[in-house]
């Protein structure tokens, strides 16, 4: 088996958990064989949004097909 990793940034006005979940959901919608997700960094955007926005940078690992 061979895996590939990609980095995604999930965003949410609610929480870090919701931001990470948004990234995971998007990965599962667009990638096949997602096996795990690692949360790398978390941050809050305050400059260019009305209130504030939670962000979670995640690394998604998925198995490459033959």
C-alpha positions as CSV (number, residue, x, y, z in Angstrom):
1,X,0.0,0.0,0.0
2,X,1.1,3.5,-0.7
3,X,-0.4,6.7,0.8
4,X,-0.4,10.3,-0.3
5,X,-0.8,13.3,2.0
6,X,-2.4,16.6,1.2
7,X,-2.8,19.7,3.3
8,X,-6.2,21.4,3.7
9,X,-7.4,24.3,5.7
10,X,-11.0,24.0,7.1
11,X,-12.8,27.1,8.2
12,X,-15.8,27.7,10.5
13,X,-17.3,30.6,12.4
14,X,-18.2,28.2,15.2
15,X,-15.1,26.3,16.5
16,X,-11.8,24.7,15.8
17,X,-13.5,21.3,15.9
18,X,-16.0,22.4,13.2
19,X,-13.2,23.8,11.1
20,X,-11.3,20.5,11.2
21,X,-14.6,18.6,10.5
22,X,-15.3,20.8,7.5
23,X,-11.9,19.9,6.1
24,X,-12.4,16.2,6.7
25,X,-15.9,16.3,5.1
26,X,-14.5,18.0,2.0
27,X,-11.7,15.5,1.8
28,X,-14.1,12.6,2.0
29,X,-16.3,14.2,-0.8
30,X,-13.4,14.7,-3.2
31,X,-10.8,11.9,-2.4
32,X,-11.2,8.2,-2.3
33,X,-9.7,5.9,0.4
34,X,-9.2,8.6,3.1
35,X,-7.5,6.8,6.0
36,X,-6.6,9.5,8.6
37,X,-6.3,13.2,9.3
38,X,-3.7,15.0,11.4
39,X,-4.5,18.4,12.8
40,X,-1.3,20.5,12.2
41,X,-2.2,24.0,13.2
42,X,-5.1,26.1,14.4
43,X,-5.7,29.8,14.1
44,X,-8.3,32.5,14.2
45,X,-8.8,34.9,11.3
46,X,-9.8,38.4,12.6
47,X,-8.7,40.9,9.9
48,X,-10.9,40.1,6.9
49,X,-14.0,38.7,8.4
50,X,-17.0,40.3,10.1
51,X,-16.5,38.7,13.5
52,X,-13.8,36.0,13.5
53,X,-13.3,32.7,11.9
54,X,-11.7,29.5,13.2
55,X,-9.2,27.7,10.9
56,X,-7.7,24.3,11.2
57,X,-4.9,23.2,9.0
58,X,-5.0,19.4,8.5
59,X,-3.0,16.8,6.7
60,X,-5.2,14.2,5.0
61,X,-3.7,10.8,4.1
62,X,-5.4,8.6,1.5
63,X,-4.4,5.3,-0.1
64,X,-3.4,5.5,-3.8
65,X,-5.2,3.0,-6.1
66,X,-3.4,0.6,-8.3
